[in-house]
Amino acid sequence: MKINIAKLWQEIGAQEDFAFVWKDLSEDGGEFSLIKPIQVNGHVSNQGNFLELVMRIKTEVMLPCSRCLDEVKLPLDLEVADQYYSEAEWSNLSEVDEEDSSAVFLLAGDWLDLKKIVRENILLNLPMRIICTPDCPGICPKCGQNLKEGQCNCRRQELDPRFAVLAQLKKKME
């Protein structure tokens, strides 16, 4: 969904509300897949020097566990508040309130692509690591057995012969 922002720049206080449901993120979902469609609602308003985008994004995604690779459901409920400046206005602006929690972007053109913004915010808010349970044992690095399903028959402790002397010392200390 795209919003024509040329008319918003013409009047201070002008606002355009939007709401849409995005069912397919097939372009590049990365390592996650959608369980529920993405629900987006919000508005874009002219605040004088900049356009303010405020929106809420709700969905549920499926991600692989970082230890065992089982799938994990992750609900997302994101609040987005961004400020968009025209390139001309930005060059005339002497300072921006740095304590403001909004992100600041420059606009070149008459359209604001909301799907691109939604996709970027979902990707930026995914955790780097997700674990299905806090005590997830993961998979065996040798045979690939999921250790949640049962133990494998691999030898766990193959001692490097260079450390044999240290192992003997440890046994004496115990």
N, C-alpha and C positions, 0 to 999 in steps of 0.2 A: 504494500500500500504506500502510495506517495501522496504528499500534501503539497499543494502549490502555495509557497510562502510569499510570493510576490505581492499578493493582496494584503497579507498580514503586515508587511513592512509599511504599508501606506497609512495605517492608523494606529496610534498608541492605544493600547488596551484591547485591540482586536484579538479575538480568540477563536480557534477552531478545535472543536471536540472530535474525538474519534474513538471507535471501538471496532475491533475485528477479531476473528478467530482464524488462526493459521494452522492448518492441519498437516502441512507437509514441509519438512525441513530437508528435503532430499538433495539440495545442491551440495551441501557439505556438512553433514551432521557430526563429523569427526568420530570419536569413539563412543558416542552416546546415541540412543534412539529415543524418539518421543513415545510416551505411553498415552498421554492425554494431549489434545490439541492445545496450542498456545493461545491463551486468552489475553488480549491487550486492550486496555482502555486508558484514556488520558486526554490531554489537550496541549496545544501549542498556542502561546500567547505573546503578543508584542509588549515588551517591558520598556520600550523607549530605545535604548541603545542595543538591545539584544532580543532574540526570541527565546522564550523559555519553554522547554519541553518537559512535561511532567507526565509520567505514565506508570502503570502497574502491569507487570507481566506475571502470569500464573500458568504453570504447566507441571508435568511430571515426566522425568526422563529415566532411562535405564542406562546404568554404567557398570563396567566390570569391576569387581573387587580387586584391589591392588595386590592382594596376597594369593587368592585362590582362583580368580577370574570368574567366579560365579556372578550372575547379574544381580544388581542392587537397584531398587527403586529409590529415586531421590525427588521429592517434591520441591519445586522452586516457586517462590513468591517474592518478586523483586520490585522495588520502588526505584524509579529512575528519575533524576532531575538534572537536566543538561541545559547549558546556555549556548546559544548559537549567535555568533557575531558575523556581520558581513565583513569582507576584507577591508572595505573602505572605512567602516566604523571602527574596526579594530585598530587601524593605523592612527586614527584620530584620538583614540582613548589613551589617557595617560596612565591610569592604574585600574586594576580590577581588585575587588575585595577578595583577598587570599583566604580569608577564614570561611568563605562560603563553601558549602559542601558540594556544590554543583560542579560538573565537569564543563570545561569551556572548549568549544569547537569553532572553527572558521567555516563559513559557508561561501561557496562559489556557485551560484546558480539559483534557479527559482523553485527547485523541488527538494523536499526532505524525504528521503527513503526510509520509512519506518521499519520495514522488514529487515533492512541491513542493520539498523540500530538495535532492534530486538535480538537478532542473531548474535551480534557482538556482545550484548549484555548477558545473554545466556552463556556464551562461551567463557566470558570473563568471570562469571560467578560460579562456574563448576569447580568443585574442589580438585586440587592437584592429585590427591590420593583419597580414595574412599574404601572403607573396609566394611564387609558385610556384618561382622560381629567383632567386638573388641578382642576376643580370644581366637580369632581365625588363625589356624596353624599354617595356612598357605598350601603350596604344592612342593613336592620333593624336587630339588634341583637336579637330581640325576635321572629319575624315571618319569617324572611328571605326574605322579599319583596325587590326586587331591587328598590331602591328609585329613580333611573333614569326613571323608567317606571311609577312611580306614588307613592303618599304617602300611607302609610299603616294606619290601624285604631288602632294601638297600642298607649297606653298612654306613652308619652315621659318622663314625669317628675314624677317619683315615688320617693317621698321624704322619706328618711330614718327618722323614727320618732325621732331618737336621734338628728337630726339636725333641728327639727321644730323650736326651739328657735332661731337659727341662721337665718332661713327664715323670721321669724317675725321681727328680727332686721334689715334685709336687706330691708324689706318693709317700715319700719319706716324711714330708711336713704334715700329712694328714694323720 
